[in-house]
């Protein structure tokens, strides 16, 4: 899409790179950019459910401020100056609600900024709203949410994916050129694939997790969505930083990825694991991905077969670990310092402390979250911890070793499908938990290994639904990952922009809207 | 997975469950534990556990705290690569949140404190 001339009158078709350049050159104002995106979101989001809250007033104030500073001659307002960015509802922004699509955080207002949010603002971004998600990141369809599901812009009867489905839908629909999600086991890569956009899970430690509401701390990453690879690189370079507030964050010496984006992939060895295709990949998805591999070869890469022998065990390993970590992390929601507190009904005796805890959590958490807490509690309970949690940490080491070995001896990158199939029907999998968990089979491996992975659009299924190609790189080698994705993007089939249905009654109001779907 | 086990897990998790939720959880947990049990076929003899997502695909993981191991941190660590741990935060005072900011989200408060049900008997 970035290859096309940006001079369409419709600013919502411009990439972040083009918008920032236009603002810098003075050809567009921040107000024009912001108004175009807000107008599109206000017009079409009722049918999608991408946003939980559109911060129209705040975005307008911010745009006016950027325009004023530019008029005053401010030399450089940052690499993302005037670029609208949507934030998943699990990233803290000072003075704004952060709800994680959960009743338990319904009234929560963030007292401070997440590091990634502060970095976006310092880079000049216009934050336009909070996006829908599966509660606390637990889900693959953005159906486990108090706000109602997010619909896929390419087919409204289908899921946008999850858990960062709102952010993915917002970018695909042209409500923002960039959105931030979080990827614990595929929560950015899978919705990117389903919505026909690009999504990158950085190396664990590259982007600070400070201010990201914790789900599974050894796996959580802050992760961007965009419609082009160049925009992903632009955004990643803004987010990358060692942060004293997140002791797992790392100083990355090769910080910039945008500078080497156009260097091509001549001679790059791309490993293709047979195991990934043996997990039941839908034939039409497989043929789109095989065509992408051929295109990468055409662009100069060498395709080499590799083995990732423990691939089939990744889902079980992932779910033992993420539920265990979730059961610990979510213990903080006790109805005391913040979040929902249950009150005795009229005539009921006052609660003792334990009843207050247990009732608050029962009322505040949704079904999926409760189940994962119970499961994690089981995996950590005495008598079971060695057999489940302890054992899974060792299988995790073997899974990581598979990737280490492949990169050490055979290839520079790994390629496989992002998902087993295209976006599924809303309501289709929500009642079959094991099938839903199994559908994460191809994204959880890189998460367990802590290494970077991205999804780029690679055409469609026979039914016209977007398919994602997943590329995986060694730790901290996002530069090679994005360079290969960019080389592929140049030769990839183009996806039509989703045509969104006109609303029956276009909303007249343009102020803040708090939806309660 | 009997109802008693689910009820014990609910107590440990501080979650009140309805009877219907207990019934549902029994079958769901049973199915998921069967999935987890498939991991038993993996031989992990002599495997060191990986507690965290190491930032290094080539280096070992810190077992105590699970920091990514970098070449520099490994050099600094008295335990070598395996012990290169999370750097300790600088032991310096930071600016804390104002009490009013902290209490802003409190579901119940009295003056500058969180209010909770009485935990000691009169």
Interface residues (C-beta under 8 A of the other chain):
Chain A: X107 X108 X109 X111 X112 X203 X204 X205 X206 X218 X219 X244 X247 X248 X250 X251 X310 X313 X315 X316 X317 X319 X320 X327 X331 X334 X335 X336 X337 X338 X339 X340 X341 X350 X351 X352 X353 X354 X355 X356 X357 X358 X359 X361 X362 X365 X367 X370 X371 X373 X374 X375 X377 X378 X379 X381 X387 X388 X390 X391 X392 X393 X394 X395 X396 X397 X398 X400 X403 X404 X407 X408 X433 X434 X437 X447 X448 X449 X450 X451 X474 X475 X476
Chain B: X5 X6 X9 X10 X11 X12 X13 X14 X15 X16 X17 X21 X25 X28 X29 X31 X32 X33 X35 X36 X38 X39 X40 X42 X44 X47 X48 X49 X50 X51 X52 X53 X54 X55 X56 X57 X58 X61 X65 X66 X67 X68 X70 X86 X87 X88 X89 X90 X97 X101 X102 X104 X105 X106 X107 X108 X114 X116 X117 X118 X119
